[in-house]
């Protein structure tokens, strides 16, 4: 019985195979040849050029030099962003790099001074810090007086800090200028301080507090510089440069001028610029190539007649009364030129009047003394 069913089963299997070929076979109208003819480019259109960049090499090994040789335009464009003007595009802006020379610290940013100034201003605006000076022309930003907060740790640290005072106030001046390397800008931060002291008035036994100028604190300035660096996206690595200032590098006053031993023009420029900022001297303009700071300074002995140097500390420097008119032939007693000159002994610092002549006034002598004190 079983042997008789085998031929029937084989016949059925043969019929099924023949029917499957007819059901699942390729249809003539969907053949690859027909599809290729349907995708042919019309004769009135140009055939797109092909390349063999994606072709697998016969040896099985591919090198970057082979790719660049076949497509030099692509490899050249990968070196930087494209420019719509046909000129090489400017390098992308980088983060701020912290540098140090002795006790000095400053930031070097791969960007223009104008862009760095705007971003530095943005930091203070985001921090809701009031600015009393915002001068893009001179590259100077200056904050209002800020009460130094009490540092507490714990859950109620903010509440406790708001109820107590350190008796200290800080003011910061940020100066931005073009860097020594083209395409870079340098940012400096200087600090001014006030301390609250108790003043009693004898017979009446009335006790009150007054604010007096305090010495500049380099650590407070360095802390603010670090915050600005974080805002720029800079790294927190140790600054490059020297870590200590030698005794022989201190400023010395010799024959009516201040000498910075072993300082080249670049180092002296940085030191004098920050010394002017710490002393509260108003820098109206500067010429780095010539080594000249154009400043505004008032002799403290004239504080009763004019608001003097502490007007920068306690108010708006623009409130200082006007100086004599230069058109009348009078030398402006509150405007000077601080000039730097390279000498065999280092770099000399001198004070000149607005006419470019050596200044012999008491205000000029006091300005030179203030610079020497700040340059120590």
Secondary structure, DSSP 8 states (H G I E B T S, - for coil): -HHHHHHHHHHHHHHHHHHHHHHHS--GGGSHHHHHHHT---TTS-------TT---TTS---HHHHHHH-HHHHHHTTS---TTSS--------EEEEEETTEEEEEESS-HHHHHHHHHHHHHHTT--EEEEETTTTEEEE--EE------STTHHHHHHH---SEEEEEEEEEEE-SSTT-EEEEEEEEEEEEEEEEEGGGTEEEEEEEEE---HHHHHHHHHHHHHHHT---S--BS-SS--GGGSEEEETTEEEEET--HHHHHHHHHHHHHHTT-EEEEEETTTTEEEEE---GGGTTTS--TTHHHHS-GGGS-----GGGT---TTEEEEEEEEETTEEEEEEE-TTSSB--SHHHHHHHHHHHHHT-
